[in-house]
């Protein structure tokens, strides 16, 4: 399976937090033939089950992306916005965005904008002529196209469509699993892992793995410093702001990575959470680990990762299914 082509298709599908219907359908189409059953739930999570007789193993990759939501439109058609998920204002300024109906726009700064203290409230969305097709509550996402060069992937929404691609590729590779597998494509992760919370409660898994991006620390002047770098292989999560991963899950992932010849970079993500945070405290607690894709410039219009690291994530997901 061409993981770049799969990511490119998924990254082009509209699906900010709370508006995951289109991306859920796109994922479902690509799971055809691989899953024994595919279901959706109230919050919009999509779950593909591949039956096995062993443990109930849950994998989650959130399918929602960072987005902007229109809060106010002035008489000239310029739209003010809030964000669906967190982002640096620097990342937004000058970005091209696209609404669900295909309307394109640019994110711009007004006269109050202070480069030293950039604020979202000093920014607006400009659709060019007017915003007649845009109304309060409409959302927009980064509108760039995924490209690859020299083994790198430059694309909006690597968070977390590259991990959705990895989960789809893995689910297509595990034909007769030992364990009872649930591949969950969660909703509303960018707003605080809301989909993962209800999905984990409903599934009551024996063990779970969240698959998401993590900040690479290999850029100039990167703070806080992290050991994780692009091209270093799939990373094994130790903790982030939402979870301390279960030692058994960590040990299993590290041992499997070593068997596969993956460097298994150890990952501690500061200031951010993942689906693992919601899953591990579900009901009486779920032993939870995290498989992380190193990425740069997360929530910017141009996130960057390595194709080989996505492929390592696929191999590690397949190995983790046998826990
Ligand atoms: Zn994410």
Boltz pocket constraint, residues with backbone or C-beta under 6 A from the ligand:
constraints:
  - pocket:
      binder: B
      contacts: [[A, 62], [A, 159], [A, 160], [A, 189], [A, 212], [A, 213], [A, 273]]
      max_distance: 6.0
